[in-house]
Amino acid sequence: MTNENVEIKPETRNHKGFFIQEAAYKLMGIDDSGWALICIDDAVCHYVDPDNLQAPNETGGSFE
């Protein structure tokens, strides 16, 4: 697991299609099906498309 700090692009949706809160997240890892697991804390986590991640304080571009 990586535990790197990431932010999400505006209007990012989780794997269920719901919009998620724009905030600072920790990237926990990317699973075999291609979804990135990001968490705010131990209780709030989301699976998102890795293309919707970006490094903190970065404008545009994706997290790689």
Phi and psi in radians as a Rosetta constraint file:
Dihedral C 1 N 2 CA 2 C 2 CIRCULARHARMONIC -1.601 0.35
Dihedral N 2 CA 2 C 2 N 3 CIRCULARHARMONIC -0.725 0.35
Dihedral C 2 N 3 CA 3 C 3 CIRCULARHARMONIC 0.976 0.35
Dihedral N 3 CA 3 C 3 N 4 CIRCULARHARMONIC 0.616 0.35
Dihedral C 3 N 4 CA 4 C 4 CIRCULARHARMONIC -1.510 0.35
Dihedral N 4 CA 4 C 4 N 5 CIRCULARHARMONIC 2.551 0.35
Dihedral C 4 N 5 CA 5 C 5 CIRCULARHARMONIC -1.311 0.35
Dihedral N 5 CA 5 C 5 N 6 CIRCULARHARMONIC 2.320 0.35
Dihedral C 5 N 6 CA 6 C 6 CIRCULARHARMONIC -2.448 0.35
Dihedral N 6 CA 6 C 6 N 7 CIRCULARHARMONIC 2.826 0.35
Dihedral C 6 N 7 CA 7 C 7 CIRCULARHARMONIC -2.130 0.35
Dihedral N 7 CA 7 C 7 N 8 CIRCULARHARMONIC 2.905 0.35
Dihedral C 7 N 8 CA 8 C 8 CIRCULARHARMONIC -1.958 0.35
Dihedral N 8 CA 8 C 8 N 9 CIRCULARHARMONIC 2.704 0.35
Dihedral C 8 N 9 CA 9 C 9 CIRCULARHARMONIC -1.293 0.35
Dihedral N 9 CA 9 C 9 N 10 CIRCULARHARMONIC 2.688 0.35
Dihedral C 9 N 10 CA 10 C 10 CIRCULARHARMONIC -0.981 0.35
Dihedral N 10 CA 10 C 10 N 11 CIRCULARHARMONIC 2.534 0.35
Dihedral C 10 N 11 CA 11 C 11 CIRCULARHARMONIC 1.101 0.35
Dihedral N 11 CA 11 C 11 N 12 CIRCULARHARMONIC 0.537 0.35
Dihedral C 11 N 12 CA 12 C 12 CIRCULARHARMONIC -1.269 0.35
Dihedral N 12 CA 12 C 12 N 13 CIRCULARHARMONIC 2.417 0.35
Dihedral C 12 N 13 CA 13 C 13 CIRCULARHARMONIC -1.966 0.35
Dihedral N 13 CA 13 C 13 N 14 CIRCULARHARMONIC 2.646 0.35
Dihedral C 13 N 14 CA 14 C 14 CIRCULARHARMONIC -1.475 0.35
Dihedral N 14 CA 14 C 14 N 15 CIRCULARHARMONIC -3.072 0.35
Dihedral C 14 N 15 CA 15 C 15 CIRCULARHARMONIC -1.161 0.35
Dihedral N 15 CA 15 C 15 N 16 CIRCULARHARMONIC -0.254 0.35
Dihedral C 15 N 16 CA 16 C 16 CIRCULARHARMONIC -1.658 0.35
Dihedral N 16 CA 16 C 16 N 17 CIRCULARHARMONIC -0.052 0.35
Dihedral C 16 N 17 CA 17 C 17 CIRCULARHARMONIC 1.645 0.35
Dihedral N 17 CA 17 C 17 N 18 CIRCULARHARMONIC 0.074 0.35
Dihedral C 17 N 18 CA 18 C 18 CIRCULARHARMONIC -1.598 0.35
Dihedral N 18 CA 18 C 18 N 19 CIRCULARHARMONIC 2.476 0.35
Dihedral C 18 N 19 CA 19 C 19 CIRCULARHARMONIC -1.131 0.35
Dihedral N 19 CA 19 C 19 N 20 CIRCULARHARMONIC 2.518 0.35
Dihedral C 19 N 20 CA 20 C 20 CIRCULARHARMONIC -2.030 0.35
Dihedral N 20 CA 20 C 20 N 21 CIRCULARHARMONIC 2.750 0.35
Dihedral C 20 N 21 CA 21 C 21 CIRCULARHARMONIC -1.144 0.35
Dihedral N 21 CA 21 C 21 N 22 CIRCULARHARMONIC 2.320 0.35
Dihedral C 21 N 22 CA 22 C 22 CIRCULARHARMONIC -1.294 0.35
Dihedral N 22 CA 22 C 22 N 23 CIRCULARHARMONIC 2.089 0.35
Dihedral C 22 N 23 CA 23 C 23 CIRCULARHARMONIC -2.866 0.35
Dihedral N 23 CA 23 C 23 N 24 CIRCULARHARMONIC 3.082 0.35
Dihedral C 23 N 24 CA 24 C 24 CIRCULARHARMONIC -1.469 0.35
Dihedral N 24 CA 24 C 24 N 25 CIRCULARHARMONIC 2.275 0.35
Dihedral C 24 N 25 CA 25 C 25 CIRCULARHARMONIC -2.158 0.35
Dihedral N 25 CA 25 C 25 N 26 CIRCULARHARMONIC 2.876 0.35
Dihedral C 25 N 26 CA 26 C 26 CIRCULARHARMONIC -1.865 0.35
Dihedral N 26 CA 26 C 26 N 27 CIRCULARHARMONIC 2.271 0.35
Dihedral C 26 N 27 CA 27 C 27 CIRCULARHARMONIC -1.399 0.35
Dihedral N 27 CA 27 C 27 N 28 CIRCULARHARMONIC 2.008 0.35
Dihedral C 27 N 28 CA 28 C 28 CIRCULARHARMONIC -1.513 0.35
Dihedral N 28 CA 28 C 28 N 29 CIRCULARHARMONIC -0.461 0.35
Dihedral C 28 N 29 CA 29 C 29 CIRCULARHARMONIC 2.676 0.35
Dihedral N 29 CA 29 C 29 N 30 CIRCULARHARMONIC 3.061 0.35
Dihedral C 29 N 30 CA 30 C 30 CIRCULARHARMONIC -2.097 0.35
Dihedral N 30 CA 30 C 30 N 31 CIRCULARHARMONIC 2.186 0.35
Dihedral C 30 N 31 CA 31 C 31 CIRCULARHARMONIC -1.422 0.35
Dihedral N 31 CA 31 C 31 N 32 CIRCULARHARMONIC 3.077 0.35
Dihedral C 31 N 32 CA 32 C 32 CIRCULARHARMONIC -1.101 0.35
Dihedral N 32 CA 32 C 32 N 33 CIRCULARHARMONIC -0.449 0.35
Dihedral C 32 N 33 CA 33 C 33 CIRCULARHARMONIC -1.482 0.35
Dihedral N 33 CA 33 C 33 N 34 CIRCULARHARMONIC -0.058 0.35
Dihedral C 33 N 34 CA 34 C 34 CIRCULARHARMONIC 1.742 0.35
Dihedral N 34 CA 34 C 34 N 35 CIRCULARHARMONIC -0.008 0.35
Dihedral C 34 N 35 CA 35 C 35 CIRCULARHARMONIC -1.487 0.35
Dihedral N 35 CA 35 C 35 N 36 CIRCULARHARMONIC 2.435 0.35
Dihedral C 35 N 36 CA 36 C 36 CIRCULARHARMONIC -1.589 0.35
Dihedral N 36 CA 36 C 36 N 37 CIRCULARHARMONIC 2.284 0.35
Dihedral C 36 N 37 CA 37 C 37 CIRCULARHARMONIC -1.647 0.35
Dihedral N 37 CA 37 C 37 N 38 CIRCULARHARMONIC 2.084 0.35
Dihedral C 37 N 38 CA 38 C 38 CIRCULARHARMONIC -2.133 0.35
Dihedral N 38 CA 38 C 38 N 39 CIRCULARHARMONIC 2.534 0.35
Dihedral C 38 N 39 CA 39 C 39 CIRCULARHARMONIC -2.350 0.35
Dihedral N 39 CA 39 C 39 N 40 CIRCULARHARMONIC 2.486 0.35
Dihedral C 39 N 40 CA 40 C 40 CIRCULARHARMONIC -1.483 0.35
Dihedral N 40 CA 40 C 40 N 41 CIRCULARHARMONIC -0.746 0.35
Dihedral C 40 N 41 CA 41 C 41 CIRCULARHARMONIC -2.645 0.35
Dihedral N 41 CA 41 C 41 N 42 CIRCULARHARMONIC -2.902 0.35
Dihedral C 41 N 42 CA 42 C 42 CIRCULARHARMONIC -1.213 0.35
Dihedral N 42 CA 42 C 42 N 43 CIRCULARHARMONIC -0.299 0.35
Dihedral C 42 N 43 CA 43 C 43 CIRCULARHARMONIC -1.839 0.35
Dihedral N 43 CA 43 C 43 N 44 CIRCULARHARMONIC -0.346 0.35
Dihedral C 43 N 44 CA 44 C 44 CIRCULARHARMONIC -2.088 0.35
Dihedral N 44 CA 44 C 44 N 45 CIRCULARHARMONIC 1.874 0.35
Dihedral C 44 N 45 CA 45 C 45 CIRCULARHARMONIC -2.356 0.35
Dihedral N 45 CA 45 C 45 N 46 CIRCULARHARMONIC 2.699 0.35
Dihedral C 45 N 46 CA 46 C 46 CIRCULARHARMONIC -2.470 0.35
Dihedral N 46 CA 46 C 46 N 47 CIRCULARHARMONIC 2.590 0.35
Dihedral C 46 N 47 CA 47 C 47 CIRCULARHARMONIC -1.689 0.35
Dihedral N 47 CA 47 C 47 N 48 CIRCULARHARMONIC 2.221 0.35
Dihedral C 47 N 48 CA 48 C 48 CIRCULARHARMONIC -2.366 0.35
Dihedral N 48 CA 48 C 48 N 49 CIRCULARHARMONIC 2.872 0.35
Dihedral C 48 N 49 CA 49 C 49 CIRCULARHARMONIC -1.205 0.35
Dihedral N 49 CA 49 C 49 N 50 CIRCULARHARMONIC 2.208 0.35
Dihedral C 49 N 50 CA 50 C 50 CIRCULARHARMONIC -0.997 0.35
Dihedral N 50 CA 50 C 50 N 51 CIRCULARHARMONIC -0.408 0.35
Dihedral C 50 N 51 CA 51 C 51 CIRCULARHARMONIC -1.164 0.35
Dihedral N 51 CA 51 C 51 N 52 CIRCULARHARMONIC -0.280 0.35
Dihedral C 51 N 52 CA 52 C 52 CIRCULARHARMONIC -1.604 0.35
Dihedral N 52 CA 52 C 52 N 53 CIRCULARHARMONIC 0.098 0.35
Dihedral C 52 N 53 CA 53 C 53 CIRCULARHARMONIC -1.690 0.35
Dihedral N 53 CA 53 C 53 N 54 CIRCULARHARMONIC 2.623 0.35
Dihedral C 53 N 54 CA 54 C 54 CIRCULARHARMONIC -2.558 0.35
Dihedral N 54 CA 54 C 54 N 55 CIRCULARHARMONIC 2.711 0.35
Dihedral C 54 N 55 CA 55 C 55 CIRCULARHARMONIC -1.156 0.35
Dihedral N 55 CA 55 C 55 N 56 CIRCULARHARMONIC 2.610 0.35
Dihedral C 55 N 56 CA 56 C 56 CIRCULARHARMONIC -0.977 0.35
Dihedral N 56 CA 56 C 56 N 57 CIRCULARHARMONIC 2.466 0.35
Dihedral C 56 N 57 CA 57 C 57 CIRCULARHARMONIC 1.091 0.35
Dihedral N 57 CA 57 C 57 N 58 CIRCULARHARMONIC 0.388 0.35
Dihedral C 57 N 58 CA 58 C 58 CIRCULARHARMONIC -1.817 0.35
Dihedral N 58 CA 58 C 58 N 59 CIRCULARHARMONIC 2.394 0.35
Dihedral C 58 N 59 CA 59 C 59 CIRCULARHARMONIC -1.823 0.35
Dihedral N 59 CA 59 C 59 N 60 CIRCULARHARMONIC 1.890 0.35
Dihedral C 59 N 60 CA 60 C 60 CIRCULARHARMONIC 1.465 0.35
Dihedral N 60 CA 60 C 60 N 61 CIRCULARHARMONIC 3.008 0.35
Dihedral C 60 N 61 CA 61 C 61 CIRCULARHARMONIC 1.376 0.35
Dihedral N 61 CA 61 C 61 N 62 CIRCULARHARMONIC 2.857 0.35
Dihedral C 61 N 62 CA 62 C 62 CIRCULARHARMONIC -1.918 0.35
Dihedral N 62 CA 62 C 62 N 63 CIRCULARHARMONIC 2.815 0.35
Dihedral C 62 N 63 CA 63 C 63 CIRCULARHARMONIC -1.407 0.35
Dihedral N 63 CA 63 C 63 N 64 CIRCULARHARMONIC 2.254 0.35
